[in-house]
Amino acid sequence: MKLKLLPFSLIFFFFLIEIISSCKEFIEPSITKRAMILNAPGDNYQSTSYSVNFWWGDVEDALYYRLQVVTQRFDSIGGLVLDTLVKDTKFTQTLDPGNYQWRVRAENGSTQTAFSTPRTLIILASSLTNQTPVLSSPANNTVVTLPSVTFKWGSLYKATSYHLQIDTNNFIKEDALVSDQVLPGQQFTFRLPKEQTYQWRIRAESDSSQSKWSAINQLTFDASAPDIVSLNQPQNNTTVSLPVNLSWNAVSTAVKYKLYLYQADGTTLITGFPVTVSAITYPYNSGNTGDRISWKVSALDAAGNEGKASETRTFTLQ
């Protein structure tokens, strides 16, 4: 069967697409002319909930978004309530009753869009019993390596105190909680008693009423390092050709591995190392004939704990 060659123009088109894609990895695209679209809340939205979920459209090549909220209007600002950078396209903020405007722009390392057209938002006064506090940090499913943790949450209008509960059994038995305290402010530092997974929540209170419980955030305290890594190939003191496929055995609690490569002296790291990888293999394809290289691997868990490194092996490039 006779093969049909592609026209030169089509080959050049594919080549040009490849060049553009490669350049995009090294040259940050400008987002100056891209549109910033707000999704919710709608303009002139009125709510009796003090917790507001802001939501806007994604902008290609944006690294983060700047959300601004002011009292009254941007052309006659009463006060700046919020000016924050957000990586996601959603953000939750608690506001007191009043009139507000909000807007968003997308940003990357060198350029930014214009701000969106501001939207007006009206928060109406309501009973504390209708409100739900917003947890700030630690974020849900955070893993920490130190026992001392500072819990933070947003304030609620007319609340005079905040009820913090910490548990390990999803608050099934409220008479057996890890911690159960009423606090005057919006943060509290607590020392976790041992390595395990915890849940925490907040309720705002006043002399006459109390809010709903917040969402429950989960937090894991893990200070234990993963087990030592066992190396697989190549064997120690062998002569190998490039590329060298370095491999090791998986560690059950590891999510990543740190690979160390050293020069002939065994102490000077090769440029670019150590590298962190998710796989249990690494293709090494550098160096010259006769180079003697030492290597070892350590395991990293989800909390960032690094285990003891494996034995050190050497190989020589042929």
Secondary structure, DSSP 8 states (H G I E B T S, - for coil): -------HHHHHHHHHHHHHHHHHHHS----TT----EEES-TTEEES-SEEEEEE---TT--EEEEEEEEEETTEEEEEEEEEEESSSEEEEE--SEEEEEEEEEE-SS-B------EEEEE----GGG----EEES-TTEEESSSEEEEEE---TT--EEEEEEESSTTS-TTS-SEEEEESSSEEEEE--SSSEEEEEEEEE-SS-B------EEEEE---------EEES-TTEEE-SSEEEEE---TT-SEEEEEEE-TTSSSB-TT-SEEESSSEEEE----TT-EEEEEEEEE-TT--B------EEEEE-
